[in-house]
């Protein structure tokens, strides 16, 4: 799916920004291995930045845009 979103146009590619927000099985938070796996997944998909949201509550669009603007 990410490959379809980040299709190339000529020699240029789109700037893919990714927020990963795990919502299930988060009782004790993420381990360092899980955190690294999510970040690697985003980087290998070509996203920069890759942001891993730690909030246990569902984020709305404005909160996601705030996370993205903080990392640029």
C-alpha positions in Angstrom: 0.0 0.0 0.0 2.8 2.4 0.9 4.4 1.8 -2.5 1.2 2.9 -4.2 1.1 6.1 -2.2 4.7 6.9 -2.8 4.7 6.4 -6.5 7.4 8.2 -8.5 6.7 11.0 -10.9 9.5 11.1 -13.4 12.8 11.2 -11.4 11.0 12.8 -8.4 9.2 11.0 -5.6 6.6 12.3 -3.2 7.6 13.3 0.3 6.0 10.6 2.4 5.5 11.4 6.1 4.3 8.7 8.4 2.7 8.6 11.8 2.4 5.1 13.3 -0.1 4.9 16.2 -0.4 1.4 17.7 -3.8 1.1 19.4 -4.1 -2.5 20.5 -2.1 -4.7 22.9 -0.5 -1.6 24.5 -1.1 -2.4 28.2 2.6 -2.1 29.1 3.7 0.1 26.3 6.0 -0.8 23.5 9.3 -2.6 24.0 12.5 -1.2 22.5 12.4 -4.0 19.9 8.7 -3.2 18.9 9.6 0.5 18.7 12.5 -0.2 16.5 10.5 -2.5 14.2 7.8 0.1 13.6 10.5 2.8 12.9 12.3 0.5 10.5 9.1 -0.4 8.7 8.4 3.3 8.0 12.0 4.1 7.0 12.1 1.1 4.6 8.8 2.3 3.1 10.6 5.6 2.2 8.9 7.8 4.8 10.7 10.7 6.4 9.9 11.5 9.1 8.6 8.4 10.8 6.8 9.3 14.0 5.7 6.7 16.6 2.8 8.1 18.6 2.7 6.9 22.2 -0.7 8.2 23.1 -3.2 5.6 24.3 -6.1 7.7 23.1 -7.1 7.9 19.4 -5.5 10.9 17.7 -7.5 13.3 15.6 -6.3 14.9 12.4 -5.2 18.1 14.2 -3.1 16.2 16.7 -1.4 14.2 13.9 -0.6 17.4 12.0 0.9 18.9 15.2 3.1 15.8 15.5 4.3 16.2 12.0 4.9 19.9 12.3 7.0 19.4 15.5 9.4 17.0 13.7 10.1 19.2 10.6 
